Amino acid sequence: MTKRSRPWGHNDPINQPTTRELHPDTVSVRGGLIRSGFAETSEALFLTSGFSYDSAEQAEQAFMETEEHYLYSRFSNPTVAMFEERLALIEGAEAALATGTGMAAMFASLASFVEAGDRVVASPAMFSSCYVVLTEILPKWGVQVEIVSANTEEAWTNALAKPVKAVFIETPSNPLMEIVDIALVAKLTHQAGGILIVDNVMASPVLQKPLELGADVVMYSATKHMDGQGRVLGGAVVGSKQYINEVLKPFTRHTGPSLSPFNAWVLTKSLETMSMRVNKMADTAFEVAAALEGSKGVARVVHPFLDSHSDSALAKKQMLKGGTTLAIQLDADKAKTFAFMNALEVIDISNNLGDSRSLITHPASSTHRRLGTETQLKMGITESTLRLSVGLEHPGDLITDLKLALEHL
């Protein structure tokens, strides 16, 4: 085989993309494919830390970026590049950058962009680690962070009446499925001179497209629906080429939150089935939520597409389906809530979500424990709040499992 002095990729005739516009489901299987000289059908795994050069001069040119060549897998890697390109195509973004975890993606999306003296505004409900980054870590660097007092148009308008560098929102929120009006907040953010970053983990790119609603940047924990089978960790940030290449890449190149090629390969293969899995899980989640609502022992069921959700109209406007996750608030104390969880035979107790297996967790003592009772209550999290991530099991089996467990109350 002839030695090649450039990375294998889209310049090869075998990799030329079609000129036709393809459906995201087709892109999920074929987008961003890089084939080696062996013309393999399945994506290759480039499990290598570094790359060699034909000459010292070529190495110099590669580092000067006057010649296209992979340098080091902390910077870029062919397998990681395939995942990034495919995700960007699915999302409808100009570019994407993968990271080792979802929190690495969240942190990098902000830390690469803000500096001392900047003002950041964030939605009132979110995943606990995101809250810690915003309220504890960034302020140490001199960044002013304001958590919006309430998820209302008035509160958002007041918070964004002053200049802002970035706005971070999570919608639907974890764990109580709060819905933020992306188009409204995007408009207010841009008027205030900032960029809008959306944590789209709970919806996934299958059910919600924040960029189409005015967002500038979208971040993911790829561990969730993208892998969605409990195997590997990963994260990703998507946005404009200018933001990804000029803001994010210089930061990640030197701080090193890189995604391993193996995890990238697993995630790339998982994207092929993401749409089928997420749609099936979302359908089942709604069926389970509807079946639980009004059940004895259940004080409240929270799902964005239930009519009982205060923002169901907004959710239906900006999401294709209500997501794969719901919140359950029991009419019980902590001990009985734990007894309910322990009585489940099909659903696993686990703090992950977006998985092919249904998983339930108690946020107050697990995912959001770090925040303390006062902050938990501000987010609506009580000792009887449960988060249920619905998987691929038959909905009848899940409903029966939950109904039988309710008898323990």
N, C-alpha and C positions, 0 to 999 in steps of 0.2 A: 504494500500500500504506500502511496506517495506521501512524503512528509508534508504537512500543511502548516503554513506560517500564520494562519488566522483562525479564529474560533469557528467551528462549524455553526451554521445558522441560516438565517433567512436569505442570504445571498446565494446559496446553493440552489440550482434549478429544481432539485427534488423537494425543496422546502418553500417554493414560491406559493404564497397564499392566493386563494381565489379572489377575483375582483368583485364577486357578488357579496351582498350583505347577508350574513348568516344569522340564524336564530341563536340566542345564548345557549340553548341545549346542544346545538351542533358545535359551537365554539368551545363548550365544556369538554368535548371529546378531542377536537382537532386544533384548537387555538394554540399559538405559540410553539408549535412542534419544532424541535431541533433534531434532525437526524444526522448521525455520523456517516462516515463512508461505508458502513456496513448496511445502511438502509433498513434498519430495524423498524418493525411496526410499532412496538411498544416503546415508550420513552426510555432512553438510556439513563443509567445512573452513573454520574461522574463523581465517584467517591474519591476525591483527591483534594489535598490541601493546597497544592501549588501547580504551576505550569512551567514548561520549559520553553526556551527561545532558540532560534536558529543561530543567533550570534549575539554578542554583547551590544552591538549597535541596535539590534531589534529590541532587546530588553530596554535600552534607553528610550527608544521611540515609544515603546508601550507605556512606560511610566510617564513620558511627556504627553501621552494621549494623542500622539500624531499617527499612531498605528493601532488598529483595533486588535486587541489580544487580551485574553484573560491573564490576570496577574497573580491573584491569590484568592482563595475561596472565602476569606473574610470580606473581600471587596465584592466579588462576584464569582459565579460558578454556572456552568451551562445548565445543570439540572435546576438550580434555583431560578435562573433566568427564564426557564420554561414555565415554572409555576407563576412567576411574576407577570409574564406576558399573557398567559392564559387568564389569570385573574383580572388583569386590566381590561382585556377584551370582554369578559363577562360583565364587568362593572360598567363598561362604557367610558373608561378613563384613559387619559393619555399615557399614564405610566403607573407602575406599582413597585414597591420595594418590600421584600420579605424580611421578617425578623424571627428571632428564636422563640418568642412567645407573644401573646396578645398584649401583655403589659409592657413589653419592650416596644411594641408598636405604638401603644398609647403614649408612653413617656417620650419616645423619640419624636412623635408628631408635634408635641409641644416644646420640648426642651431644645430641639433644633431651631425653633423659630422665635422664642421669646428670650428676653434678657432683662437684667435689673432695671426697674422703673416701668416696665410694661404692665398693662392691665389685662387680666384674663377674666372672663365671665363664664360661669358654668351652670348647668341645669341643676335643680334641687335634689334629684334622685339619680343614683348611679351605683355601679359596682364599688365595693369598699376600697379596693386598691387604687382605683381611679380617684376616689375622694381623698385618699392619703397623699397621692402625688400632688393634687391641686391645693390641699389645705395645709400640708406639712412640708413637703419637699420644695416645691417652687417658691413659697414665701421665704424660705431660708436663703434663696438666691436673689431676694429683692424684688420678686414678681408679686404684684398686687392681684389677689384672686378674690372675686366676689361670687358667692353662690346665690343664685336668684332666690328671692324669698318665697315665691310660689310660681307654679307653672301656669301662669295666666298671661294674656296679652298685655295687660296693664303692667304686671311685674317685669316682663321682658322689655317693654317699652321704656320703663323707668331705668332699668339696669343698663340699657344700651343707649341712653340719652347722652352719655359721655363717650369720648374716644376709647376704643378698645383695640388690642392687638390681635386677640384670638378669643373665640367662643367655643366651648366644648360642651356637646350635648350627647346624651345617651337616650335613644328612643327605638323601641320600647325600653323602659328602664328595668334594671335588675334589682329586686325581684318582683316589684308590684306593677309592672307593665304600664308605667306612666307614659303617655304619648306627648311628645313635643312637636309643635307645628314647625316643621323644618323650613318650609317656604317663608313663613313669617319671620322666624329667627334669622334666616339667611338675609332677608331684606334689611332687617334692623342692624345686623352685623356689618353689612357692607356700607350702610349709611354711616356707621360709627367708625369706618375705616379699617375693619378687621377681617379676618378669615374665619369661616365656620368649619369646625372639625366635628364629624359625627361618628360616634361609636355605634356601628350598625350590627353588632354581634348578635343581638337577640332576633333580628329580622333576617339576616343574611342577605347576600346580593340577589337571592332568588325572589324574595318577597318585598324588597324595598330598595330603591335607587336614589340615595340622597343627592348625588350629583345632579340628577335631573330636576331636583326640587330646589336647587340653588346652593347646595353645600360646596365647599372648596376642597375638602379633604375628607376621606372616609377611612376609618381604621377597623381592623378585625383581629379577634383571636381566631386564628385558623384551626386551632384545636377543636373548636366547636363544630359547627355544621360542615365546614370544609373537609376536615378529616371525618368528624362525626361518627367515629367508630372506636373511640377510646384508645388510640394507638400512639399518636405523636403530638408534641407541642409545636406551635407555630403561630406567627402573627404576620400582619401585612398592613401597609398603608398605601392607599391609592389617591391619585390627584393629578394635577397638571405636570407636564414635563419640567416646567420651571421649578415648581415646588420640590418635586422628587429629586431632580438632578442637581439643583443649585442650593437647596436648603437641607433636605433630609440626607442625601448621600454623603456629603462631607462630614456630617455629624456621625452617622453610623459607621462610616469607614474608619474613623479614629476611635470610636467608643466600643465597637465590636459586638453589637447584638445580633450577630449573623445567624441565619437559619442553616442547619446542617443539610448537605446535599441529600442524605438519606431521607430526612423528614420532608424535604421539598419533593422528592420523588413520590413518597406516599401521598402527600397532599395533591400533587398533580394528578395522580391516578384517581384520587377520591373526588376531584372536581367532576369527573365523568359521570358520577352518580348523584352528585349533590342535589340537583334539581328534583330528581325522582324522590330522594329521601326526604328532603325538606317539605315538598308538597304533600307527601303521604303523612308525615309527622304533623304538619299543620292541620290537615283535615281531621286527624285523630284527636289532636289537642282540643279543637273546637267541640268535637263530639263528646269528649270526656268532660270538658268544662260545662257544657249544656246539661249533661247527665247529673253532675254534682250539684249544680245550682238548685237551691231549695231543699237539699237533702238534710235530714235530721242530723244535728251536730255540726253542720257547716254554716258559719255565720256569713261568709262571703266568698264568692269565686270571682277572680279577676282575670279576664281574658279580653284583649282589645276588640274582638268582634262580637262579644256579647252585648246585647242592648243595654244591659245594666252598667256597662262601662261608661263613665262620664264623657269620655272622648272617643266613643265608638265611631261616630261620624267622621272625625278627623282620621282615625286609624284606617277606616275603609277608603278614605280619599288618598292616603299616601302609601298604603300597603296593599299588596295583592291578596294576602291572607293574614290572619291574626298572629301568626308565629307558632312556634312549637312548644312554648312554655306558658304555664299559667300559675297564678298564685292562689292558694287556698288559706282562708283564715277560719280556723275552727272555733267553735263555741266551747272552749276548753282551756285549762291552764297548761303550763309547760309539761307537767308530768303526764297528763292525759294525751297531750300532743305527741310526746315521745312514744306513748303506748300505741297510739294510732300508727306511727311510723314503723314500730317494731312488729306490728301485726301484718304488715304487707308481705306477701309471699312472692309476687311477680316483680314488683317495682323495687329496685335497689336503693338503699340509702347511700348517696354520693353527692359531692358538691360540684360535679361537672354538669354540663348541659349541652344541648344540641347533639346528643349521642343517639345511636341506633337503639340503645336500651333505655327504657324509661327510668329516670333517676329522680329521687326526692331529697330535699335537704331542708334544714331548719336554719334560715339565714341568721337569726339572732345569735345562735351559738356556733355558727360555722362561717359562712362567707362574709357576713357583715359584723362578726363579733368584735373585730378590731375598732369599730366606730364608737362603741359605748351606747348605753341605753338612750341617752338624750338625743343623739343624732339618729339612732335607729327609729325612734318615735317620730322625729321630724319627717323621716322617709316613709312612715306608715308601717314600719316593721315592729310587730309585737311578738310575745312569746308563743302565740298561737299561729303565727304566719309560717306557711310552708311554700316552697317553690317546687313545682313539678315540671320537669322536662320530659316531654312525651316522645317515646321512641317509635319503633316500627312494629311493635306487637299488635295483635288484633285489638281493636278498641273495646270489644266486649269483655275480653280478659282483663284489661286494665280497669274498666268500670266495676267489674265484679270484685276485683282485688281491693279497690278503694271502698266500695260499699260494705264489704265484709269487715274491713279494718275500722270503719266508722262505728261498728257495733261495740267496739272496745271503749267507746266514749260513754 
